[in-house]
């Protein structure tokens, strides 16, 4: 007999829900980071909170407001999605 129990306390679910298939990672940053980082979008490990890999799965995420950096083509290009809000017990789809 096998049991599978999923528990998610004080977290929301986040996943990539866009149509692009070449997105490999989602880098999570505090809200406002995209505006502070000037120039070409690229990862900054000193400010990064979380990184989800692969993006085709659902992951628990602490509630809050985030700027998400999408890794396109395994580092060949990056794109910001600003002000993604994660609420407790609510699934969020980044597009």
N, C-alpha and C positions, 0 to 999 in steps of 0.2 A: 504494500500500500504506500502510495506517495502523496504528499501534500505540498501544495505550493501556496504560500501566503505572501501577499504583497502588502506592506504597511508603509504609509507615507505620512509621517507626523510633522506638522508645521512646514510643509513644502508644497510646491506646485509642480506640475509636469511640464517639461519643455521639449520640443522637438522641432526639426526643420520641416516645414510643410510647403515649401516652394516647388516649382517645377524643374529647376536645374538639377541635373544628376551628377554634376562634377563638384559639388560642395563636399569637402572632406571633413572639416572641423568647424565647430562654433566656439569662438573665444569670448568669454563673458567678462565685461568690464563694468565698473560703476557708471551710473548714468552721468552724462556730461563728458566722458572721456573722449568721445569722437570729436567733440568741438575743441577740446584742449590740444589734441594731437594734430599738428599742422602738417600739410603735405600729403604724400602718398600714404594710404592706409596700410599698416603693417602691424604685426603683433608686438606687444611690449610686455615681457614677462614680469616686470616690476609692478605693473598695474593690474595684471590679469587676475581675476578671481577664480574662474573655473574654465576648463576646456573640455568639450564633449566631442568624442570621436568613437564611432562613426555617427553621423547625424541622422541616419534613418531609424534610430531607436528613440524611445521616450526616456528621459532622465529626470530624476528629482532635482529640484532647484530651490534654494532658499527664497522666500518671498522678498520682493524688492523691485527696484527699477534698474534696468541694465541697458548698456549699449553692447550690441553683439557684433563681433567681427567675423564674417564668413570667410573661410579659407576656400578659395576656388582653384581647382586644379592642383592640389597638393603644394600650395605656396606660390604658384605662378601669378596669382592676383588675389586681392582682398577687397571686401566690400562691407561697409558699415550698415547696420540696421539699428536706428536710434530709438531710445525710450521704449524698450520692451518691458512691460509690467507683468510680474509674476505674482499671483495671489495664492494663498494657502488653499490646497485642494482643487485648484483650477488648472486644466491643461492649457498650455500656450503653444501656438504654432508660429514660428518665425518664418516670414516669407520675404 
